[in-house]
C-alpha cells in the first residue's frame, strides 16, 4: 500500500492509496466543516440531498442507471461527527480497469468525474428541487425522532451531550427537529454554496492508480470552479483536559428492560504520543475480551450483560459502556470504579499488556485488508495533521511499557455518569 497526498488548491487535497490487493477501485470525497448549532441540521439535509441527483443525472434512478452501466458500480453516502467537525462522505466503488471485459475503457476516470459531479454540481431548480427537499427533511425527521429506538446508542449520545453541554461535540449529528421547518430549496442551496466554498475537501482514490491521476482530477471542470480557501474546520488536538474533581451524575427514565450505564472519562495527556499508551490502557480496562471490565464486571460478578470501554481519540475520552439489571446500578458502578482505581495502582500484569498490544496490532494490520478502512485511516491522519505510517503506528504500540500505562491511569478522571433506567 503506497499513500500519497497532493494539494490541488489551498484547502482541497487529493489522496491516492496505490494497492494491487483488490479488483476494485474505491473513490471517496469528504467535505469537512466545523460543527455548530446553526448549521448541524442543514449539513444533515444537504448530505442527503446531494445523493438525489446531479446536473446530468437529475434523479436517483438516473444515478443508479449510470452506476449499472459502469459494470455495476455502487454509490453511497454518509454523515459523521469527527471531533468538533461534521463530515459529509460520498463514495463510488467500481471494478478496476485492469479487470474489465473490454480493454481500453476507463471506468476509474469516469467514476471520479461522476462522483465529483454529484458532490459539486447538484441538480437545481431555482434551488434544490422542492420535492427532494421535503422528502429528505422527512427522512431526517424520522431519524431524529427514532434515535431513542436504539437504547444503547441513545444512552451513549446522551452521555456525550451532557459531557459537552453547549459545546460543538455535544450536538446530535443529524440535527434538531425545530430547524427543519425553516428550510426550503432556496435557502438550502444558498447554504450549500457557502459550505462548498469554505469546507475542507479531501478526495481519495484507492486501487490500481495511473500516474497521471493527479492531473486528471486537477483538470476536472468542477474542481477548476472551486475557490481556494482556509478551511472552516477544527484540527482535533485536544490533549490537556482539566480533570473533574467530582463527577456529574445524570439519571433518565424511559421504558427499558435493561439499564444502560455509561461513564464518560476525561484523559489528560501532555503530548500527542501518549495516545498510543492510552490505547493500551483502554484495551486492558474494557477494550477486549480479556479486559478487567469483561472479566470482573461481566463474567465473575455477573453484574452486566455488556461491559466494555472505547477510546475516542479525537476528544481524548474513554467511554465505559454497561448493560445491567436496573437493581444492580450501585453494585455495578462501584465495581467499575474499582477497576479504574486498580489501574491507577498498577494492578495489571505484563501479560495483559502483551495481550493488549497483540490485539491492537492485529487490528492495525487489517487496515490494509479493506479499501474503506485504508481511506478512513489516512483521512484520520489528514484531519489530525499527525501523519504516521501503519508500520510506525505498530512500532509505537510495541514500545508502550507498564509505567506508561500507569501514567495514563493517573491522568484519568470520571467526568459524567449517565444511567438510563425504567
C-alpha positions in Angstrom: 0.0 0.0 0.0 1.6 3.3 -1.2 0.0 6.5 0.1 0.5 10.0 -1.5 -1.1 13.3 -0.9 -1.2 16.3 -3.2 -2.7 19.8 -2.7 -4.9 20.7 -5.7 -5.7 24.1 -4.3 -5.5 25.6 -0.8 -7.9 23.6 1.4 -8.5 20.9 -1.3 -6.4 17.8 -1.2 -6.1 14.7 -3.4 -5.0 11.4 -1.8 -4.0 8.2 -3.6 -3.6 4.8 -2.0 -2.0 2.6 -4.6 -2.7 -1.1 -3.9 -3.0 -4.1 -6.2 -4.7 -6.2 -3.5 -8.2 -5.6 -4.8 -10.1 -5.9 -8.1 -11.9 -2.7 -7.3 -11.2 1.0 -7.0 -12.8 3.0 -4.3 -13.3 6.7 -4.7 -14.3 8.9 -1.8 -15.0 12.7 -1.3 -15.2 14.1 2.2 -16.5 17.6 3.0 -15.4 18.6 6.5 -16.8 21.6 8.3 -16.8 22.9 11.9 -19.8 21.7 13.9 -22.1 24.4 15.1 -25.7 24.6 16.3 -26.8 26.9 13.4 -25.7 24.5 10.6 -25.7 21.0 12.0 -29.2 20.1 10.7 -28.6 21.8 7.4 -25.5 19.7 6.8 -27.5 16.5 7.5 -30.2 17.5 4.9 -27.5 18.6 2.4 -25.7 15.3 2.6 -29.0 13.5 1.8 -30.0 15.9 -1.0 -26.7 15.6 -2.9 -27.5 11.9 -3.5 -30.8 12.7 -5.1 -29.4 14.0 -8.4 -26.8 16.0 -10.3 -26.7 18.2 -13.4 -26.6 15.3 -15.9 -28.1 12.7 -13.5 -31.2 14.5 -12.2 -32.6 11.7 -10.1 -31.6 8.7 -8.0 -32.9 6.5 -10.8 -30.5 8.2 -13.3 -27.6 7.8 -10.9 -28.4 4.1 -10.4 -28.7 3.6 -14.2 -25.3 5.3 -14.7 -23.8 3.0 -12.0 -25.3 -0.1 -13.6 -23.7 0.9 -17.0 -20.3 1.2 -15.2 -20.3 -2.6 -14.7 -22.4 -2.4 -11.6 -20.6 0.3 -9.7 -22.1 1.3 -6.3 -22.7 4.7 -4.9 -23.1 5.5 -1.2 -23.0 8.5 1.1 -23.0 9.2 4.9 -22.6 11.7 7.6 -20.1 11.6 10.6 -19.3 13.6 13.6 -15.5 13.6 13.9 -14.2 15.6 16.9 -15.7 19.1 16.6 -16.4 18.6 12.9 -19.2 17.3 10.7 -18.0 15.2 7.7 -20.2 14.6 4.6 -19.0 11.5 2.9 -19.6 10.2 -0.7 -18.3 7.0 -2.3 -18.2 5.2 -5.6 -16.8 1.6 -5.8 -16.2 0.1 -9.2 -14.3 -2.7 -10.9 -10.7 -1.8 -11.7 -9.9 -1.1 -15.3 -7.4 -4.0 -15.4 -10.3 -6.5 -14.9 -12.8 -5.1 -17.4 -14.0 -7.5 -20.1 -13.2 -4.9 -22.8 -9.7 -3.3 -22.8 -9.4 0.4 -23.4 -12.3 1.5 -21.2 -11.5 4.0 -18.4 -14.1 3.3 -15.6 -11.8 4.9 -12.9 -11.7 8.3 -14.6 -15.5 8.1 -15.3 -16.2 7.2 -11.7 -14.2 10.2 -10.4 -16.0 12.5 -12.8 -19.4 11.2 -11.8 -18.7 11.5 -8.0 -17.3 15.0 -8.4 -20.4 15.9 -10.4 -22.7 14.5 -7.7 -21.0 16.4 -4.9 -20.0 19.6 -6.7 -22.7 20.1 -9.4 -26.1 19.0 -7.9 -29.5 19.1 -9.6 -31.0 22.5 -9.2 -34.4 24.1 -9.9 -34.2 27.7 -8.6 -32.5 26.0 -5.6 -32.8 22.3 -4.6 -35.9 20.6 -6.0 -38.8 21.1 -3.6 -39.9 17.5 -3.8 -36.5 16.3 -2.9 -36.1 18.8 0.0 -39.4 17.8 1.6 -38.7 14.1 1.3 -35.2 14.4 2.8 -36.4 16.7 5.6 -39.0 14.0 6.4 -36.3 11.3 6.4 -34.1 13.3 8.7 -37.1 14.0 10.9 -37.8 10.3 11.2 -34.1 9.6 12.0 -34.1 12.3 14.8 -37.4 11.0 16.3 -36.1 7.4 16.0 -32.9 7.9 17.9 -34.5 6.6 21.1 -35.2 3.2 19.4 -31.6 2.0 19.9 -31.3 2.4 23.7 -27.6 1.7 23.9 -26.7 4.2 21.2 -29.2 6.7 22.7 -27.5 6.4 26.2 -24.1 7.0 24.7 -25.3 10.0 22.8 -26.9 11.4 25.9 -23.8 10.9 27.9 -21.8 12.9 25.3 -24.5 15.5 25.2 -24.2 16.0 29.0 -20.4 16.0 29.0 -20.3 18.6 26.2 -23.3 20.7 27.0 -23.3 23.9 25.0 -20.2 22.7 23.1 -20.0 21.6 19.4 -19.3 17.9 20.2 -22.4 17.7 22.3 -24.6 18.3 19.2 -26.5 15.4 17.6 -25.0 14.7 14.2 -28.4 14.7 12.4 -29.5 17.9 14.0 -32.8 19.1 15.5 -36.5 18.9 14.6 -37.1 22.6 15.2 -34.6 23.5 12.4 -36.4 21.5 9.7 -39.4 23.7 9.2 -37.2 26.8 8.3 -35.6 25.0 5.4 -36.6 25.3 1.7 -34.9 24.6 -1.6 -33.5 28.2 -2.0 -32.0 28.8 1.5 -30.6 25.3 1.5 -28.9 25.8 -1.9 -27.5 29.2 -0.7 -26.1 27.4 2.3 -24.7 24.6 0.1 -22.8 27.2 -1.9 -21.3 28.7 1.3 -20.4 25.2 2.5 -18.7 24.1 -0.7 -16.6 27.3 -0.8 -15.4 27.2 2.8 -15.2 23.5 3.9 -12.1 21.2 3.8 -12.3 19.0 0.7 -10.5 15.6 0.5 -10.7 13.3 -2.5 -9.4 9.8 -2.1 -8.7 7.1 -4.7 -7.7 3.6 -3.6 -6.8 0.8 -6.0 -4.5 0.4 -9.1 -4.0 4.1 -10.0 -2.5 5.6 -13.1 0.5 8.0 -12.8 -1.5 10.9 -14.3 -4.4 10.7 -11.9 -3.4 13.9 -10.1 -3.6 15.9 -13.3 -6.9 14.3 -14.4 -8.5 15.4 -11.1 -6.9 18.9 -11.2 -8.2 19.4 -14.8 -11.8 18.4 -13.9 -14.2 21.3 -14.6 -15.9 21.1 -11.2 -12.5 21.2 -9.4 -11.5 24.2 -11.5 -14.6 26.1 -10.4 -13.7 25.7 -6.7 -12.1 28.6 -4.8 -9.0 28.3 -2.7 -10.0 28.5 1.0 -8.7 28.5 4.6 -11.0 25.6 5.6 -13.6 26.1 8.2 -12.8 23.0 10.4 -11.1 22.3 13.7 -8.0 20.2 14.0 -8.7 17.6 16.7 -5.7 18.1 19.0 -7.4 18.1 22.4 -4.9 16.9 25.0 -4.6 18.9 28.2 -8.0 18.4 29.8 -8.8 19.8 33.2 -9.8 16.7 35.2 -13.0 16.8 37.2 -12.8 16.6 41.0 -16.4 15.4 41.3 -18.2 13.5 38.6 -21.5 14.7 37.1 -24.4 12.2 37.6 -27.3 12.1 35.2 -30.2 9.7 35.5 -33.0 9.4 32.9 -36.1 7.2 32.9 -37.6 5.5 29.9 -39.4 2.3 29.1 -36.5 -0.1 29.1 -36.0 -3.7 30.2 -32.3 -3.3 30.7 -30.4 -0.4 32.4 -27.8 1.4 30.3 -24.9 2.7 32.3 -22.3 5.0 30.6 -19.2 6.5 32.2 -17.5 9.3 30.3 -13.8 9.6 31.4 -11.5 12.5 30.6 -7.9 11.7 29.7 -5.3 14.4 30.4 -2.2 14.0 28.1 0.9 16.2 27.9 1.8 15.2 24.4 0.4 13.5 21.3 2.4 10.3 21.5 0.6 9.4 24.8 -2.4 8.5 22.7 -0.7 5.2 22.0 -0.3 4.5 25.7 -4.0 5.3 26.1 -4.9 2.7 23.5 -3.2 0.1 25.7 -4.8 1.4 28.8 -8.3 1.2 27.2 -7.7 -2.3 25.9 -6.8 -3.5 29.5 -9.7 -1.6 31.1 -12.5 -2.7 28.8 -11.4 -2.9 25.1 -11.1 -6.6 24.8 -12.5 -10.0 25.9 -9.6 -10.2 28.4 -10.2 -6.8 29.9 -11.0 -6.0 33.5 -14.5 -4.8 32.6 -15.4 -8.0 30.8 -13.7 -10.5 33.2 -14.5 -8.8 36.5 -17.8 -7.0 36.0 -19.5 -9.3 33.5 -18.0 -12.8 33.9 -17.1 -13.1 37.6 -19.6 -10.7 39.3 -22.4 -11.3 36.7 -23.4 -7.6 37.1 -23.6 -6.8 33.4 -24.8 -8.3 30.2 -22.4 -6.0 28.3 -19.2 -4.5 29.8 -16.7 -2.7 27.7 -14.9 0.6 27.1 -13.8 2.5 24.0 -11.3 5.3 23.4 -12.4 8.3 21.4 -9.1 9.8 20.5 -10.4 12.9 18.7 -11.8 14.2 22.0 -9.5 12.3 24.4 -12.3 10.5 26.2 -12.8 6.9 27.2 -16.4 5.7 27.5 -17.3 2.8 29.7 -20.5 1.0 28.5 -22.6 -1.4 30.5 -26.0 -3.1 30.1 -27.2 -4.0 33.5 -30.1 -5.1 35.6 -31.6 -1.8 36.9 -31.5 -3.0 40.5 -27.7 -3.6 40.2 -26.8 0.0 39.5 -25.0 0.8 42.8 -23.0 -2.5 42.8 -22.1 -2.3 39.1 -21.0 1.4 39.4 -18.8 0.6 42.5 -17.2 -2.3 40.7 -16.5 -0.3 37.6 -14.9 2.5 39.7 -12.8 -0.2 41.4 -11.4 -1.3 38.0 -10.4 2.3 37.3 -8.7 2.6 40.7 -6.9 -0.7 40.2 -5.4 0.5 37.0 -4.0 3.6 38.9 -2.4 1.2 41.4 -0.7 -0.8 38.6 -2.8 -3.9 39.4 -2.4 -5.5 35.9 0.3 -7.8 34.5 2.9 -7.7 31.8 0.9 -10.5 30.1 -2.2 -8.2 30.0 0.0 -5.5 28.3 1.3 -8.0 25.8 -2.2 -9.3 25.0 -3.4 -5.7 24.6 -0.6 -5.0 22.2 -1.3 -8.1 20.1 -4.9 -7.3 19.8 -4.3 -3.7 18.8 -1.6 -4.6 16.3 -3.8 -7.3 14.8 -6.5 -4.6 14.3 -3.9 -2.2 12.7 -2.9 -4.9 10.3 -6.4 -5.2 9.0 -6.3 -1.6 7.8 -4.8 -2.8 4.5 -7.4 -5.6 4.1 -10.3 -3.3 3.2 -10.2 -0.3 1.0 -12.6 1.8 3.1 -10.6 1.2 6.3 -7.4 2.3 4.5 -9.2 5.5 3.4 -10.6 6.1 6.9 -7.1 5.6 8.4 -5.4 8.2 6.1 -8.3 10.6 6.4 -7.9 10.5 10.2 -4.2 11.2 9.7 -5.1 14.1 7.4 -7.6 15.6 9.9 -5.3 15.4 12.9 -2.3 16.5 10.9 -0.4 13.7 12.5 0.9 11.7 9.5 2.2 8.4 10.6 2.6 5.2 8.6 1.0 1.9 9.6 4.4 0.5 10.4 5.3 3.4 12.7 1.9 3.1 14.3 2.6 -0.6 15.2 6.2 0.4 16.5 4.7 3.0 18.8 2.3 0.4 20.3 5.1 -2.1 20.8 7.2 0.5 22.8 4.5 1.1 25.5 5.6 -0.1 29.0 3.7 -0.8 32.2 4.9 2.6 33.7 3.5 4.3 30.6 0.1 2.8 31.2 0.1 3.6 34.9 0.9 7.2 34.0 -2.2 7.3 31.8 -4.3 5.8 34.6 -3.2 8.5 36.9 -4.3 11.1 34.5 -7.9 9.9 34.0 -11.0 11.1 35.9 -14.7 10.3 35.6 -16.5 13.3 34.1 -20.1 12.1 33.7 -22.1 9.1 34.9 -25.2 8.6 32.8 -27.8 5.9 33.7 -30.9 5.1 31.7 -33.4 3.2 33.8 -37.1 2.2 33.7 
